C-alpha cells in the first residue's frame, strides 16, 4: 500500500484524524522522547522491564511527533498500532527493520504491561534502548529537514 492510499484508508476508518501541523508540539514530543531515553537508561540496572517500556514509549512519542508534523494524529482504540503502521508507510522499505523492531517492542510492552508471567531480560532491555536511540534520532533528523530553520536546541538546566 502506498502512503497516500494508507492515509485515505485510515482516515476513512477513523484510525487517524487530520490535525494542524505543529512544529512546536512535535519538538516537545521529541524532547520528551530524549528524556525518556535517559530515564530508560537510568532504570536499566534497577528494572529491565520498566527500562524496556520507557524505551518503547520514547519511540511512540517520536512517532507521534512525526505524525503531528505531517498533520495527523492517531485516534480510536488502536493508537499505538496506528503509530507503528504510520511509521511503516511514511518511512518505507529503507527503514523496515527498525519499524519491525518498533512493532515487536509494542507487542512485548503490551504483554509485559498486562500479563504477570512475563519478564524482560537485560539483553532485551539493552537492545530496546539502542533501538529507541536510533529511532528517535532518525525521526528528529526527518523533522528538522521539514523545517530546517528551526533546529532542536538542547539547553542545560541550571542547578
SEKOL-587693 format. One record per residue (C-alpha): residue number from 1; residue in three letters; x, y, z. Coordinates in steps of 0.02 Angstrom, whole numbers, always signed. Last residue first. Example, Ala and Ser with C-alpha at 12.3 -4.5 7.8 and 13.67 -1.06 7.14 Angstrom:
% SEKOL-587693
+-----+-----+--------+--------+--------+
:   i :  aa :     xx :     yy :     zz :
+-----+-----+--------+--------+--------+
:   2 : SER :   +684 :    -53 :   +357 :
:   1 : ALA :   +615 :   -225 :   +390 :
+-----+-----+--------+--------+--------+
This chain:
% SEKOL-587693
+-----+-----+--------+--------+--------+
:   i :  aa :     xx :     yy :     zz :
+-----+-----+--------+--------+--------+
: 159 : UNK :  +1060 :  +1184 :  +1956 :
: 158 : UNK :  +1040 :  +1273 :  +1791 :
: 157 : UNK :   +965 :  +1165 :  +1656 :
: 156 : UNK :  +1068 :  +1128 :  +1504 :
: 155 : UNK :   +994 :  +1183 :  +1339 :
: 154 : UNK :   +958 :  +1065 :  +1198 :
: 153 : UNK :   +910 :  +1150 :  +1038 :
: 152 : UNK :   +807 :  +1061 :   +909 :
: 151 : UNK :   +831 :  +1150 :   +746 :
: 150 : UNK :   +711 :  +1277 :   +671 :
: 149 : UNK :   +767 :  +1345 :   +503 :
: 148 : UNK :   +774 :  +1171 :   +428 :
: 147 : UNK :   +586 :  +1138 :   +450 :
: 146 : UNK :   +549 :   +976 :   +359 :
: 145 : UNK :   +732 :   +929 :   +375 :
: 144 : UNK :   +722 :   +950 :   +564 :
: 143 : UNK :   +576 :   +828 :   +570 :
: 142 : UNK :   +673 :   +697 :   +471 :
: 141 : UNK :   +826 :   +720 :   +582 :
: 140 : UNK :   +721 :   +701 :   +741 :
: 139 : UNK :   +640 :   +546 :   +667 :
: 138 : UNK :   +808 :   +462 :   +641 :
: 137 : UNK :   +873 :   +515 :   +813 :
: 136 : UNK :   +716 :   +445 :   +895 :
: 135 : UNK :   +733 :   +281 :   +801 :
: 134 : UNK :   +919 :   +257 :   +833 :
: 133 : UNK :   +902 :   +295 :  +1020 :
: 132 : UNK :   +748 :   +185 :  +1034 :
: 131 : UNK :   +836 :    +39 :   +950 :
: 130 : UNK :   +983 :    +50 :  +1072 :
: 129 : UNK :   +863 :    +58 :  +1219 :
: 128 : UNK :   +767 :    -92 :  +1157 :
: 127 : UNK :   +928 :   -189 :  +1133 :
: 126 : UNK :   +983 :   -151 :  +1311 :
: 125 : UNK :   +811 :   -200 :  +1378 :
: 124 : UNK :   +813 :   -363 :  +1281 :
: 123 : UNK :   +990 :   -400 :  +1343 :
: 122 : UNK :   +940 :   -361 :  +1523 :
: 121 : UNK :   +798 :   -485 :  +1507 :
: 120 : UNK :   +614 :   -446 :  +1506 :
: 119 : UNK :   +495 :   -549 :  +1611 :
: 118 : UNK :   +324 :   -616 :  +1578 :
: 117 : UNK :   +203 :   -704 :  +1695 :
: 116 : UNK :   +105 :   -554 :  +1759 :
: 115 : UNK :    +25 :   -514 :  +1593 :
: 114 : UNK :    -48 :   -340 :  +1560 :
: 113 : UNK :   +102 :   -222 :  +1550 :
: 112 : UNK :   +229 :   -352 :  +1494 :
: 111 : UNK :   +111 :   -413 :  +1358 :
: 110 : UNK :    +85 :   -236 :  +1296 :
: 109 : UNK :   +271 :   -199 :  +1302 :
: 108 : UNK :   +303 :   -357 :  +1202 :
: 107 : UNK :   +180 :   -305 :  +1068 :
: 106 : UNK :   +245 :   -128 :  +1052 :
: 105 : UNK :   +426 :   -189 :  +1057 :
: 104 : UNK :   +390 :   -306 :   +912 :
: 103 : UNK :   +311 :   -159 :   +818 :
: 102 : UNK :   +462 :    -47 :   +849 :
: 101 : UNK :   +577 :   -188 :   +792 :
: 100 : UNK :   +477 :   -201 :   +631 :
:  99 : UNK :   +494 :    -12 :   +610 :
:  98 : UNK :   +682 :    -28 :   +633 :
:  97 : UNK :   +694 :   -166 :   +503 :
:  96 : UNK :   +579 :    -78 :   +376 :
:  95 : UNK :   +682 :    +82 :   +369 :
:  94 : UNK :   +726 :    +76 :   +184 :
:  93 : UNK :   +557 :     -6 :   +148 :
:  92 : UNK :   +454 :   +149 :   +182 :
:  91 : UNK :   +472 :   +284 :   +315 :
:  90 : UNK :   +294 :   +352 :   +296 :
:  89 : UNK :   +206 :   +185 :   +272 :
:  88 : UNK :   +296 :    +93 :   +412 :
:  87 : UNK :   +289 :   +245 :   +525 :
:  86 : UNK :   +101 :   +257 :   +500 :
:  85 : UNK :    +86 :    +72 :   +543 :
:  84 : UNK :   +182 :    +97 :   +705 :
:  83 : UNK :    +77 :   +250 :   +752 :
:  82 : UNK :    -82 :   +152 :   +713 :
:  81 : UNK :    -27 :     +9 :   +824 :
:  80 : UNK :     -4 :   +129 :   +970 :
:  79 : UNK :   -171 :   +214 :   +938 :
:  78 : UNK :   -278 :    +60 :   +914 :
:  77 : UNK :   -432 :   +113 :  +1012 :
:  76 : UNK :   -485 :   +265 :   +912 :
:  75 : UNK :   -370 :   +404 :   +855 :
:  74 : UNK :   -193 :   +430 :   +795 :
:  73 : UNK :   -140 :   +604 :   +749 :
:  72 : UNK :   -113 :   +686 :   +581 :
:  71 : UNK :    -45 :   +845 :   +502 :
:  70 : UNK :   +126 :   +787 :   +445 :
:  69 : UNK :   +208 :   +870 :   +595 :
:  68 : UNK :    +86 :   +778 :   +705 :
:  67 : UNK :   +130 :   +610 :   +629 :
:  66 : UNK :   +315 :   +645 :   +653 :
:  65 : UNK :   +288 :   +692 :   +835 :
:  64 : UNK :   +177 :   +540 :   +864 :
:  63 : UNK :   +318 :   +430 :   +803 :
:  62 : UNK :   +441 :   +516 :   +920 :
:  61 : UNK :   +320 :   +490 :  +1065 :
:  60 : UNK :   +299 :   +306 :  +1022 :
:  59 : UNK :   +486 :   +282 :  +1009 :
:  58 : UNK :   +514 :   +359 :  +1180 :
:  57 : UNK :   +374 :   +250 :  +1249 :
:  56 : UNK :   +464 :    +95 :  +1186 :
:  55 : UNK :   +621 :   +147 :  +1281 :
:  54 : UNK :   +509 :   +177 :  +1433 :
:  53 : UNK :   +438 :     +1 :  +1422 :
:  52 : UNK :   +609 :    -78 :  +1402 :
:  51 : UNK :   +678 :    +18 :  +1552 :
:  50 : UNK :   +524 :    -33 :  +1652 :
:  49 : UNK :   +550 :   -215 :  +1608 :
:  48 : UNK :   +737 :   -208 :  +1644 :
:  47 : UNK :   +711 :   -142 :  +1821 :
:  46 : UNK :   +851 :    -68 :  +1927 :
:  45 : UNK :  +1005 :    -84 :  +1817 :
:  44 : UNK :   +916 :    -18 :  +1662 :
:  43 : UNK :   +821 :   +117 :  +1756 :
:  42 : UNK :   +942 :   +260 :  +1718 :
:  41 : UNK :   +949 :   +209 :  +1534 :
:  40 : UNK :   +759 :   +210 :  +1523 :
:  39 : UNK :   +754 :   +383 :  +1603 :
:  38 : UNK :   +885 :   +450 :  +1483 :
:  37 : UNK :   +786 :   +377 :  +1338 :
:  36 : UNK :   +625 :   +452 :  +1407 :
:  35 : UNK :   +711 :   +623 :  +1411 :
:  34 : UNK :   +751 :   +606 :  +1226 :
:  33 : UNK :   +569 :   +559 :  +1195 :
:  32 : UNK :   +515 :   +714 :  +1291 :
:  31 : UNK :   +625 :   +821 :  +1178 :
:  30 : UNK :   +548 :   +735 :  +1027 :
:  29 : UNK :   +372 :   +765 :  +1092 :
:  28 : UNK :   +409 :   +948 :  +1129 :
:  27 : UNK :   +480 :   +970 :   +954 :
:  26 : UNK :   +324 :   +896 :   +876 :
:  25 : UNK :   +220 :  +1016 :   +980 :
:  24 : UNK :   +320 :  +1165 :   +917 :
:  23 : UNK :   +321 :  +1103 :   +738 :
:  22 : UNK :   +131 :  +1096 :   +728 :
:  21 : UNK :    +39 :  +1030 :   +576 :
:  20 : UNK :   -147 :  +1060 :   +602 :
:  19 : UNK :   -237 :   +898 :   +635 :
:  18 : UNK :   -317 :   +769 :   +525 :
:  17 : UNK :   -378 :   +615 :   +612 :
:  16 : UNK :   -311 :   +438 :   +613 :
:  15 : UNK :   -394 :   +271 :   +647 :
:  14 : UNK :   -565 :   +337 :   +594 :
:  13 : UNK :   -584 :   +201 :   +463 :
:  12 : UNK :   -597 :   +329 :   +324 :
:  11 : UNK :   -445 :   +425 :   +388 :
:  10 : UNK :   -350 :   +260 :   +395 :
:   9 : UNK :   -397 :   +215 :   +216 :
:   8 : UNK :   -359 :   +387 :   +144 :
:   7 : UNK :   -191 :   +397 :   +235 :
:   6 : UNK :   -142 :   +220 :   +180 :
:   5 : UNK :   -189 :   +260 :     +0 :
:   4 : UNK :    -75 :   +413 :     +4 :
:   3 : UNK :    +68 :   +317 :    +85 :
:   2 : UNK :    +67 :   +172 :    -38 :
:   1 : UNK :     +0 :     +0 :     +0 :
+-----+-----+--------+--------+--------+
